[in-house]
Amino acid sequence: MTDLFLTTFDWVPEMPRGYVRDIRVRWALEEAGLSYRVNSVPFRARGPEHFSHQPFGQVPWLTHGDTSIFESGAILLYLGERSDTLMPADPRSRSEVIEWLFAALNSVEMASLPWSIFMFSGDTEDTPGRKSLDKFLESRLQHLESVLAGRKWLVGTFSVADILMADVLRLVDRFDGLTGYPACRDYVARATARPAFVKAHADQMAHFAAAD
């Protein structure tokens, strides 16, 4: 696979560094050993060219020849379908990886992201809405805890599903939200100890720091 270009912001504030979603794509590319280049778009001035690739003005997107793909989950699926390192070859296991990829986005991140936004903002007011978000996330983590207690990875060997799920949980762990969920916490630790993640994280941090 050639001519892979990952596009992210040229700079972001310190708070989200290490968590901007291009890290998911960097991680997958490093795991697969694929050569790629990183392009930048302005964080503060998002023009028509940006929106032509990402209609919500976000990052990342991946360009491969004439193909341009946005949304981190879609990019991971695209890469997984082209690498046995990222997705197993047998149809049943591939289907399970796809299930867990979507579960990370639709079942877990939909609970973790609103909770994390409150944590990022420093809003700790004990309101009924906030209590509902806490319970929603707790429910998702309880179910995931029972799954991960008996597995090293979600589907046999490490896959794009683990990249996505670990990254979703990593943000929760940043705010100590995995306290009381040892299997989830250990899963994140295993995933982020992988050399591909370590490099992807360091590269993202260096990319944004270079623009300070």
Accessible surface in RSA format (square Angstrom, percent):
REM  Atomic radii and reference values for relative SASA: ProtOr
REM  Chains: A
REM  Algorithm: Lee & Richards
REM  Probe-radius: 1.40
REM  Slices: 20
REM RES _ NUM      All-atoms   Total-Side   Main-Chain    Non-polar    All polar
REM                ABS   REL    ABS   REL    ABS   REL    ABS   REL    ABS   REL
RES MET A   1    77.82  40.3  13.38   8.9  64.44 153.4  25.32  21.5  52.50  69.6
RES THR A   2    97.13  69.1  91.68  92.9   5.44  13.0  70.86  95.2  26.27  39.7
RES ASP A   3    91.02  63.8  78.10  77.7  12.91  30.5  14.33  33.7  76.69  76.5
RES LEU A   4     2.99   1.7   0.00   0.0   2.99   7.5   0.00   0.0   2.99   8.0
RES PHE A   5    56.65  28.3  56.65  35.1   0.00   0.0  56.65  34.3   0.00   0.0
RES LEU A   6     0.00   0.0   0.00   0.0   0.00   0.0   0.00   0.0   0.00   0.0
RES THR A   7     5.08   3.6   5.08   5.2   0.00   0.0   1.69   2.3   3.39   5.1
RES THR A   8     0.00   0.0   0.00   0.0   0.00   0.0   0.00   0.0   0.00   0.0
RES PHE A   9    14.43   7.2  14.43   8.9   0.00   0.0  14.43   8.8   0.00   0.0
RES ASP A  10    53.78  37.7  50.87  50.6   2.91   6.9  18.27  43.0  35.51  35.4
RES TRP A  11    49.93  20.0  49.93  24.2   0.00   0.0  45.64  24.3   4.30   7.0
RES VAL A  12     3.57   2.4   3.57   3.2   0.00   0.0   3.57   3.1   0.00   0.0
RES PRO A  13    54.31  39.6  52.59  47.9   1.72   6.2  54.31  44.8   0.00   0.0
RES GLU A  14   139.89  80.3 125.94  95.3  13.95  33.2  41.67  80.6  98.22  80.2
RES MET A  15    96.94  50.2  89.33  59.1   7.61  18.1  90.04  76.5   6.90   9.1
RES PRO A  16    41.21  30.0  41.21  37.6   0.00   0.0  41.21  34.0   0.00   0.0
RES ARG A  17    23.62   9.9  15.64   8.0   7.98  19.0   4.76   6.5  18.86  11.4
RES GLY A  18     0.08   0.1   0.00   N/A   0.08   0.1   0.08   0.2   0.00   0.0
RES TYR A  19    52.55  24.5  40.25  22.9  12.30  32.0  20.01  15.0  32.54  40.1
RES VAL A  20    19.04  12.5  12.19  11.0   6.85  16.5  19.04  16.5   0.00   0.0
RES ARG A  21    73.68  30.9  72.08  36.7   1.60   3.8  20.71  28.3  52.97  32.1
RES ASP A  22     0.00   0.0   0.00   0.0   0.00   0.0   0.00   0.0   0.00   0.0
RES ILE A  23     0.00   0.0   0.00   0.0   0.00   0.0   0.00   0.0   0.00   0.0
RES ARG A  24     5.92   2.5   5.92   3.0   0.00   0.0   0.00   0.0   5.92   3.6
RES VAL A  25     0.00   0.0   0.00   0.0   0.00   0.0   0.00   0.0   0.00   0.0
RES ARG A  26     6.68   2.8   6.68   3.4   0.00   0.0   0.00   0.0   6.68   4.0
RES TRP A  27     0.00   0.0   0.00   0.0   0.00   0.0   0.00   0.0   0.00   0.0
RES ALA A  28     0.00   0.0   0.00   0.0   0.00   0.0   0.00   0.0   0.00   0.0
RES LEU A  29     0.00   0.0   0.00   0.0   0.00   0.0   0.00   0.0   0.00   0.0
RES GLU A  30    42.61  24.5  26.83  20.3  15.78  37.6   3.33   6.4  39.28  32.1
RES GLU A  31    28.15  16.2  10.29   7.8  17.86  42.5   2.56   5.0  25.58  20.9
RES ALA A  32    22.24  20.4   0.24   0.4  21.99  50.0   1.43   2.0  20.81  55.1
RES GLY A  33    66.89  82.5   0.00   N/A  66.89  82.5  35.71  98.0  31.18  69.8
RES LEU A  34    34.76  19.4  26.16  18.7   8.61  21.6  27.81  19.5   6.95  18.7
RES SER A  35    94.79  80.1  78.60 104.9  16.19  37.3  51.96 110.6  42.84  60.0
RES TYR A  36    41.98  19.6  16.60   9.4  25.37  66.0  16.80  12.6  25.18  31.0
RES ARG A  37   169.20  71.0 164.57  83.9   4.63  11.0  48.43  66.2 120.77  73.2
RES VAL A  38    51.54  33.9  22.19  20.1  29.35  70.7  22.19  19.3  29.35  79.6
RES ASN A  39    66.67  46.0  62.65  60.5   4.02   9.7  17.43  42.0  49.24  47.6
RES SER A  40    56.81  48.0  27.10  36.2  29.71  68.4  18.41  39.2  38.40  53.8
RES VAL A  41    20.17  13.3  19.45  17.6   0.72   1.7  20.17  17.5   0.00   0.0
RES PRO A  42    66.45  48.4  66.23  60.4   0.21   0.8  66.27  54.7   0.18   1.1
RES PHE A  43    51.69  25.9  47.84  29.6   3.85  10.0  47.84  29.0   3.85  11.0
RES ARG A  44   187.93  78.9 150.21  76.6  37.72  89.8  68.91  94.2 119.02  72.1
RES ALA A  45    69.15  63.6  57.92  89.4  11.23  25.6  64.73  91.2   4.42  11.7
RES ARG A  46    88.78  37.3  64.44  32.8  24.35  58.0  17.33  23.7  71.45  43.3
RES GLY A  47    30.17  37.2   0.00   N/A  30.17  37.2  25.97  71.3   4.21   9.4
RES PRO A  48   121.58  88.6 110.64 100.9  10.94  39.8 117.17  96.7   4.40  27.4
RES GLU A  49   118.71  68.2 114.41  86.6   4.30  10.2  61.58 119.1  57.13  46.6
RES HIS A  50     5.35   2.9   3.52   2.4   1.83   4.7   3.52   3.6   1.83   2.1
RES PHE A  51    88.90  44.5  80.71  50.0   8.20  21.3  81.01  49.1   7.89  22.6
RES SER A  52    84.37  71.3  41.17  54.9  43.20  99.5  48.15 102.5  36.21  50.7
RES HIS A  53    46.08  25.2  39.41  27.4   6.67  17.1  28.94  29.8  17.14  19.9
RES GLN A  54     3.47   1.9   3.47   2.5   0.00   0.0   0.00   0.0   3.47   2.6
RES PRO A  55    67.33  49.1  48.59  44.3  18.74  68.1  50.02  41.3  17.31 107.6
RES PHE A  56   140.02  70.1 115.85  71.8  24.17  62.9 120.73  73.2  19.29  55.2
RES GLY A  57     0.83   1.0   0.00   N/A   0.83   1.0   0.83   2.3   0.00   0.0
RES GLN A  58    91.01  50.9  89.98  65.8   1.03   2.5  21.90  46.6  69.11  52.4
RES VAL A  59    14.31   9.4   2.20   2.0  12.11  29.2   2.56   2.2  11.75  31.9
RES PRO A  60     3.12   2.3   2.79   2.5   0.33   1.2   2.79   2.3   0.33   2.0
RES TRP A  61     9.68   3.9   9.68   4.7   0.00   0.0   6.41   3.4   3.27   5.3
RES LEU A  62     0.06   0.0   0.02   0.0   0.04   0.1   0.02   0.0   0.04   0.1
RES THR A  63    32.86  23.4  32.86  33.3   0.00   0.0  27.70  37.2   5.16   7.8
RES HIS A  64    41.94  22.9  37.35  26.0   4.59  11.7  24.06  24.8  17.88  20.8
RES GLY A  65    49.19  60.7   0.00   N/A  49.19  60.7  34.38  94.4  14.80  33.2
RES ASP A  66   160.14 112.2 119.15 118.6  40.98  96.9  42.61 100.3 117.53 117.2
RES THR A  67    57.68  41.0  52.93  53.7   4.75  11.3  26.12  35.1  31.56  47.7
RES SER A  68    50.94  43.0  21.62  28.8  29.32  67.5  21.43  45.6  29.50  41.3
RES ILE A  69    25.34  14.4  22.70  16.9   2.64   6.4  25.34  18.2   0.00   0.0
RES PHE A  70    68.92  34.5  64.37  39.9   4.55  11.8  64.37  39.0   4.55  13.0
RES GLU A  71    75.06  43.1  71.98  54.5   3.08   7.3  33.22  64.3  41.84  34.2
RES SER A  72     5.21   4.4   2.74   3.7   2.47   5.7   0.20   0.4   5.01   7.0
RES GLY A  73     4.65   5.7   0.00   N/A   4.65   5.7   2.82   7.7   1.83   4.1
RES ALA A  74    46.24  42.5  33.66  52.0  12.58  28.6  39.00  54.9   7.24  19.2
RES ILE A  75     0.00   0.0   0.00   0.0   0.00   0.0   0.00   0.0   0.00   0.0
RES LEU A  76     0.00   0.0   0.00   0.0   0.00   0.0   0.00   0.0   0.00   0.0
RES LEU A  77    38.10  21.2  38.10  27.3   0.00   0.0  38.10  26.8   0.00   0.0
RES TYR A  78    31.41  14.7  28.77  16.4   2.64   6.9  24.68  18.5   6.73   8.3
RES LEU A  79     0.00   0.0   0.00   0.0   0.00   0.0   0.00   0.0   0.00   0.0
RES GLY A  80     0.30   0.4   0.00   N/A   0.30   0.4   0.00   0.0   0.30   0.7
RES GLU A  81    87.90  50.5  64.03  48.4  23.87  56.8  14.26  27.6  73.63  60.1
RES ARG A  82   111.11  46.7  79.05  40.3  32.06  76.3  30.68  41.9  80.44  48.8
RES SER A  83    16.86  14.2   7.58  10.1   9.28  21.4  10.52  22.4   6.34   8.9
RES ASP A  84   109.84  76.9  87.64  87.2  22.20  52.5  30.83  72.6  79.01  78.8
RES THR A  85    76.40  54.3  59.04  59.9  17.36  41.4  35.65  47.9  40.75  61.6
RES LEU A  86     0.10   0.1   0.10   0.1   0.00   0.0   0.10   0.1   0.00   0.0
RES MET A  87     0.98   0.5   0.23   0.1   0.75   1.8   0.35   0.3   0.64   0.8
RES PRO A  88    24.76  18.0  17.15  15.6   7.61  27.6  24.36  20.1   0.40   2.5
RES ALA A  89    72.99  67.1  51.56  79.6  21.43  48.8  52.97  74.6  20.02  53.0
RES ASP A  90    68.23  47.8  62.13  61.8   6.10  14.4  41.84  98.5  26.39  26.3
RES PRO A  91   107.41  78.3 103.23  94.1   4.19  15.2 106.47  87.9   0.94   5.9
RES ARG A  92   189.52  79.6 180.61  92.1   8.91  21.2  70.58  96.5 118.94  72.1
RES SER A  93    26.79  22.6  26.69  35.6   0.10   0.2   1.73   3.7  25.06  35.1
RES ARG A  94    56.34  23.7  56.34  28.7   0.00   0.0  15.97  21.8  40.38  24.5
RES SER A  95    62.91  53.2  59.29  79.1   3.62   8.3  29.38  62.6  33.53  47.0
RES GLU A  96    58.09  33.4  58.09  43.9   0.00   0.0  18.10  35.0  39.99  32.6
RES VAL A  97     0.00   0.0   0.00   0.0   0.00   0.0   0.00   0.0   0.00   0.0
RES ILE A  98    57.57  32.8  57.56  42.9   0.01   0.0  57.57  41.5   0.00   0.0
RES GLU A  99   113.96  65.4 102.56  77.6  11.40  27.1  43.81  84.7  70.15  57.3
RES TRP A 100    49.22  19.8  48.99  23.7   0.23   0.5  38.20  20.4  11.02  17.9
RES LEU A 101     1.82   1.0   1.82   1.3   0.00   0.0   1.82   1.3   0.00   0.0
RES PHE A 102    95.58  47.8  95.23  59.0   0.35   0.9  95.55  57.9   0.03   0.1
RES ALA A 103    23.99  22.1  19.12  29.5   4.87  11.1  23.41  33.0   0.58   1.5
RES ALA A 104     0.00   0.0   0.00   0.0   0.00   0.0   0.00   0.0   0.00   0.0
RES LEU A 105    47.51  26.5  38.64  27.6   8.87  22.3  38.64  27.1   8.87  23.9
RES ASN A 106    88.09  60.7  82.84  80.1   5.25  12.6  25.83  62.2  62.26  60.2
RES SER A 107    42.83  36.2  42.53  56.8   0.30   0.7  12.24  26.1  30.58  42.8
RES VAL A 108     6.77   4.5   6.77   6.1   0.00   0.0   6.77   5.9   0.00   0.0
RES GLU A 109    16.43   9.4  16.22  12.3   0.21   0.5   5.25  10.2  11.18   9.1
RES MET A 110   101.54  52.6  85.45  56.6  16.09  38.3  84.13  71.5  17.41  23.1
RES ALA A 111     0.00   0.0   0.00   0.0   0.00   0.0   0.00   0.0   0.00   0.0
RES SER A 112     2.05   1.7   2.05   2.7   0.00   0.0   0.00   0.0   2.05   2.9
RES LEU A 113    63.69  35.5  63.39  45.3   0.31   0.8  63.69  44.7   0.00   0.0
RES PRO A 114    45.22  33.0  41.92  38.2   3.31  12.0  44.71  36.9   0.52   3.2
RES TRP A 115    22.54   9.0  22.54  10.9   0.00   0.0  13.01   6.9   9.53  15.5
RES SER A 116     0.20   0.2   0.20   0.3   0.00   0.0   0.20   0.4   0.00   0.0
RES ILE A 117   101.33  57.7 100.72  75.0   0.61   1.5 100.96  72.7   0.37   1.0
RES PHE A 118    62.49  31.3  61.38  38.0   1.10   2.9  62.42  37.8   0.07   0.2
RES MET A 119    52.88  27.4  39.67  26.3  13.20  31.4  40.23  34.2  12.65  16.8
RES PHE A 120    60.14  30.1  42.26  26.2  17.89  46.5  42.90  26.0  17.24  49.3
RES SER A 121    79.07  66.8  37.00  49.4  42.06  96.9  46.56  99.2  32.51  45.5
RES GLY A 122    54.00  66.6   0.00   N/A  54.00  66.6  31.78  87.2  22.22  49.8
RES ASP A 123    57.04  40.0  48.41  48.2   8.63  20.4  21.44  50.5  35.59  35.5
RES THR A 124   111.06  79.0  87.91  89.1  23.15  55.2  56.30  75.6  54.76  82.8
RES GLU A 125   119.76  68.8 106.22  80.4  13.53  32.2  41.52  80.3  78.24  63.9
RES ASP A 126   105.84  74.1  77.72  77.4  28.12  66.5  36.17  85.1  69.68  69.5
RES THR A 127    45.29  32.2  44.20  44.8   1.09   2.6  36.85  49.5   8.44  12.8
RES PRO A 128   111.60  81.3 106.49  97.1   5.11  18.6 109.76  90.6   1.84  11.4
RES GLY A 129    46.36  57.2   0.00   N/A  46.36  57.2  39.29 107.8   7.07  15.8
RES ARG A 130    23.70  10.0  22.98  11.7   0.72   1.7   6.45   8.8  17.25  10.5
RES LYS A 131   101.20  49.4 100.06  61.4   1.14   2.7  46.55  41.9  54.65  58.2
RES SER A 132    70.43  59.5  61.48  82.0   8.95  20.6  34.35  73.1  36.08  50.6
RES LEU A 133    37.55  20.9  37.10  26.5   0.45   1.1  37.42  26.3   0.13   0.4
RES ASP A 134    41.85  29.3  40.53  40.3   1.32   3.1  14.62  34.4  27.23  27.2
RES LYS A 135   142.00  69.3 137.10  84.1   4.90  11.7  81.69  73.5  60.31  64.2
RES PHE A 136    64.40  32.2  58.20  36.1   6.20  16.1  63.85  38.7   0.55   1.6
RES LEU A 137     4.59   2.6   4.59   3.3   0.00   0.0   4.59   3.2   0.00   0.0
RES GLU A 138    78.50  45.1  78.50  59.4   0.00   0.0  20.97  40.6  57.52  47.0
RES SER A 139    41.27  34.9  39.03  52.1   2.24   5.2  23.41  49.9  17.86  25.0
RES ARG A 140    70.49  29.6  68.07  34.7   2.42   5.8   8.90  12.2  61.58  37.3
RES LEU A 141     2.13   1.2   2.13   1.5   0.00   0.0   2.13   1.5   0.00   0.0
RES GLN A 142   107.27  60.0  96.94  70.8  10.33  24.6  29.84  63.5  77.44  58.7
RES HIS A 143   124.78  68.2 122.60  85.2   2.19   5.6  77.60  80.0  47.18  54.9
RES LEU A 144     6.62   3.7   4.72   3.4   1.90   4.8   6.36   4.5   0.26   0.7
RES GLU A 145    30.28  17.4  30.28  22.9   0.00   0.0  23.82  46.1   6.46   5.3
RES SER A 146    81.64  69.0  57.05  76.1  24.59  56.7  48.94 104.2  32.71  45.8
RES VAL A 147    37.73  24.8  29.61  26.8   8.12  19.6  35.55  30.9   2.18   5.9
RES LEU A 148     5.26   2.9   0.00   0.0   5.26  13.2   0.00   0.0   5.26  14.2
RES ALA A 149    76.02  69.9  40.04  61.8  35.99  81.9  43.65  61.5  32.37  85.8
RES GLY A 150    69.91  86.2   0.00   N/A  69.91  86.2  37.82 103.8  32.09  71.9
RES ARG A 151   101.88  42.8  86.74  44.2  15.15  36.1  30.79  42.1  71.10  43.1
RES LYS A 152   131.37  64.1 118.01  72.4  13.36  31.8  65.35  58.8  66.01  70.3
RES TRP A 153    18.60   7.5  15.24   7.4   3.36   7.9   8.32   4.4  10.28  16.7
RES LEU A 154     2.63   1.5   0.00   0.0   2.63   6.6   0.00   0.0   2.63   7.1
RES VAL A 155    11.28   7.4   6.03   5.5   5.25  12.7   9.13   7.9   2.15   5.8
RES GLY A 156    66.56  82.1   0.00   N/A  66.56  82.1  43.31 118.9  23.25  52.1
RES THR A 157    97.93  69.7  93.29  94.6   4.64  11.1  82.15 110.3  15.78  23.9
RES PHE A 158    16.73   8.4   9.37   5.8   7.36  19.2   9.37   5.7   7.36  21.1
RES SER A 159     0.04   0.0   0.04   0.1   0.00   0.0   0.04   0.1   0.00   0.0
RES VAL A 160     0.00   0.0   0.00   0.0   0.00   0.0   0.00   0.0   0.00   0.0
RES ALA A 161     0.00   0.0   0.00   0.0   0.00   0.0   0.00   0.0   0.00   0.0
RES ASP A 162     0.00   0.0   0.00   0.0   0.00   0.0   0.00   0.0   0.00   0.0
RES ILE A 163     0.00   0.0   0.00   0.0   0.00   0.0   0.00   0.0   0.00   0.0
RES LEU A 164     0.00   0.0   0.00   0.0   0.00   0.0   0.00   0.0   0.00   0.0
RES MET A 165     0.00   0.0   0.00   0.0   0.00   0.0   0.00   0.0   0.00   0.0
RES ALA A 166     0.07   0.1   0.02   0.0   0.05   0.1   0.07   0.1   0.00   0.0
RES ASP A 167     6.67   4.7   4.17   4.1   2.50   5.9   0.00   0.0   6.67   6.6
RES VAL A 168     3.06   2.0   0.17   0.2   2.90   7.0   2.65   2.3   0.41   1.1
RES LEU A 169     0.00   0.0   0.00   0.0   0.00   0.0   0.00   0.0   0.00   0.0
RES ARG A 170    20.46   8.6  19.45   9.9   1.01   2.4  14.19  19.4   6.27   3.8
RES LEU A 171    24.80  13.8  24.80  17.7   0.00   0.0  24.80  17.4   0.00   0.0
RES VAL A 172     0.01   0.0   0.01   0.0   0.00   0.0   0.01   0.0   0.00   0.0
RES ASP A 173    46.63  32.7  39.52  39.3   7.11  16.8   1.56   3.7  45.07  45.0
RES ARG A 174    81.44  34.2  47.88  24.4  33.56  79.9  23.82  32.6  57.61  34.9
RES PHE A 175    41.90  21.0  27.01  16.7  14.90  38.8  32.19  19.5   9.71  27.8
RES ASP A 176   108.14  75.7  96.94  96.5  11.20  26.5  21.27  50.1  86.87  86.6
RES GLY A 177    15.19  18.7   0.00   N/A  15.19  18.7   9.03  24.8   6.16  13.8
RES LEU A 178     0.00   0.0   0.00   0.0   0.00   0.0   0.00   0.0   0.00   0.0
RES THR A 179   102.26  72.7  86.51  87.7  15.75  37.5  70.30  94.4  31.96  48.3
RES GLY A 180    60.01  74.0   0.00   N/A  60.01  74.0  35.47  97.3  24.55  55.0
RES TYR A 181    29.19  13.6  29.19  16.6   0.00   0.0  19.06  14.3  10.13  12.5
RES PRO A 182    67.67  49.3  67.67  61.7   0.00   0.0  67.67  55.9   0.00   0.0
RES ALA A 183    16.07  14.8   7.95  12.3   8.12  18.5  14.92  21.0   1.15   3.1
RES CYS A 184     0.00   0.0   0.00   0.0   0.00   0.0   0.00   0.0   0.00   0.0
RES ARG A 185    97.36  40.9  96.40  49.1   0.95   2.3  38.66  52.8  58.70  35.6
RES ASP A 186    72.33  50.7  70.93  70.6   1.40   3.3  14.43  34.0  57.90  57.7
RES TYR A 187     0.00   0.0   0.00   0.0   0.00   0.0   0.00   0.0   0.00   0.0
RES VAL A 188     6.73   4.4   6.73   6.1   0.00   0.0   6.73   5.8   0.00   0.0
RES ALA A 189    58.61  53.9  48.19  74.4  10.42  23.7  54.33  76.5   4.29  11.4
RES ARG A 190    76.59  32.2  65.52  33.4  11.07  26.4  45.11  61.6  31.48  19.1
RES ALA A 191     0.00   0.0   0.00   0.0   0.00   0.0   0.00   0.0   0.00   0.0
RES THR A 192    29.05  20.7  22.37  22.7   6.68  15.9   7.94  10.7  21.11  31.9
RES ALA A 193    73.03  67.2  47.83  73.8  25.20  57.3  55.99  78.8  17.05  45.2
RES ARG A 194    67.14  28.2  64.49  32.9   2.65   6.3  13.51  18.5  53.63  32.5
RES PRO A 195   112.68  82.1 104.66  95.4   8.02  29.2 109.05  90.0   3.63  22.6
RES ALA A 196    13.07  12.0   6.51  10.1   6.56  14.9  11.24  15.8   1.83   4.8
RES PHE A 197    14.84   7.4  14.84   9.2   0.00   0.0  14.84   9.0   0.00   0.0
RES VAL A 198    83.64  55.0  79.97  72.4   3.67   8.8  81.99  71.2   1.65   4.5
RES LYS A 199   102.37  49.9  97.66  59.9   4.71  11.2  81.64  73.5  20.73  22.1
RES ALA A 200     0.00   0.0   0.00   0.0   0.00   0.0   0.00   0.0   0.00   0.0
RES HIS A 201    56.34  30.8  56.34  39.2   0.00   0.0  29.77  30.7  26.57  30.9
RES ALA A 202    54.60  50.2  46.31  71.5   8.28  18.8  51.24  72.2   3.35   8.9
RES ASP A 203    42.90  30.1  37.88  37.7   5.02  11.9  10.26  24.2  32.64  32.6
RES GLN A 204     0.00   0.0   0.00   0.0   0.00   0.0   0.00   0.0   0.00   0.0
RES MET A 205    72.15  37.4  70.53  46.7   1.62   3.8  70.95  60.3   1.20   1.6
RES ALA A 206    62.12  57.1  50.81  78.4  11.31  25.7  58.11  81.8   4.01  10.6
RES HIS A 207    43.59  23.8  30.51  21.2  13.08  33.5  23.58  24.3  20.01  23.3
RES PHE A 208     0.00   0.0   0.00   0.0   0.00   0.0   0.00   0.0   0.00   0.0
RES ALA A 209    51.93  47.7  40.92  63.2  11.01  25.0  41.09  57.9  10.84  28.7
RES ALA A 210    91.19  83.8  48.53  74.9  42.66  97.0  61.61  86.8  29.58  78.4
RES ALA A 211    52.73  48.5  18.92  29.2  33.81  76.9  29.25  41.2  23.48  62.2
RES ASP A 212   115.57  81.0  50.72  50.5  64.85 153.3  60.63 142.7  54.94  54.8
END  Absolute sums over single chains surface
CHAIN  1 A    10234.0       8236.7       1997.3       5960.2       4273.7
END  Absolute sums over all chains
TOTAL         10234.0       8236.7       1997.3       5960.2       4273.7
